[in-house]
C-alpha cells in the first residue's frame, strides 16, 4: 500500500499519466479523431475502387466504339436516337417514368 502511495506521489508518474490522458482525450489526434480518420480512409478507398472499375469499363467501351463500326452505330441509336435516312424512330416510354 505504501508503494502505491509513493508511486502516486512520484512527479514522473503523475506527469506520465497526465501525458497519456492528454494524448488519449484532449489532443488534436485523440482516439475519436483517429477512428473518424480511419473510417474516412476506408470510405475513400471504396470510392477509389469503384471509380477505378468505372474507368476501366469506360476505356473498354471507348476502345470498342473506336474499333467496331456496328457498336458505334448501336451506341448512337440507343443513346442519341440517331437514325438512317428513310427510317423512323419511335421512343416508347413507361407511364410511371414519364410522370417523374
N, C-alpha and C positions, 0 to 999 in steps of 0.2 A: 504494500500500500504506500509505503514511504517512497519507493522507487517511482511509482506512478505520480505522486505529488511532486517529486523532484523533476520528473520529465515535463510535467505541466508548467513548472516554473522556469524551465530552460528557455532562454530567449531564442535560441536557434530552432527549437521545436515549434515555438509559437510563430516565429517568422516563416518557417516552412509550411505550417498548416495554413497560415494566412495567405501565403502564395498559392497554395493548392486550391483553396476556396476561391480566391480571386480568379485564377485561371479557369476553374470549372463553371463559375456562375456569372462573373461580372466583366470579364474580358470581352473584347470585340469578337474573338473566336471561341466563344464558350461552347458548351455541349449542344445547346439548342441550335446555334448557328451552324455548327458542323453537321448536324442532322439535316438541316434545311439545305445546306450546300450539297450534301450527298444526294438528296432526293432530286434536286435541280439538275445535277450532273447526270443522273440516271435518266431523267426525262429528256434531256438534251441528246443523250446517246441514242435513245429510242427514236427521236425525231431524225437524227442524223442517219440512222439505219433506214428509216422509211424513205427519206429523200434520196438516199443513195440508190435504193432499189427503183424509185420512180425515175431517176436519171438514166439508169441502165435500160429501163423499159422504153423511155423516150428515145434513147440512142438507137436501140434496135428497130423501133418503129421508123425513125428517120432514115436509117440505112435501108430498110425495106422499101420505103417510099421513093427514095432516090434511085434504087436499082430496078424496081419492078413497076412497069407502067400500069399493070392491072390493079395492083394495090393502090397506086396513086389515084387512079380513076375511082375505085371503090371509096377511098377516103374522101375525095372531093364530092362524090354523090351523097355520102352519108352525112358528112359534117356541114357542107355548104350548099346542099341541094342543087348542085350544078347538073346540067342536062346536056344532051347532044341536040343537034338541030333536028327538027321534026319529031320531038319527043316531049311528052307531057309528064310533069312530076306532081304527084298527089301526096300531100302530107296528112296523115291520119293521126289525130291526137285523141287521147283518152279524155272524157269529160271531167274526171276528177283532177287531172293535171292542168286542163285548160282553165279551171276556176281559180287555181292558185296563181 
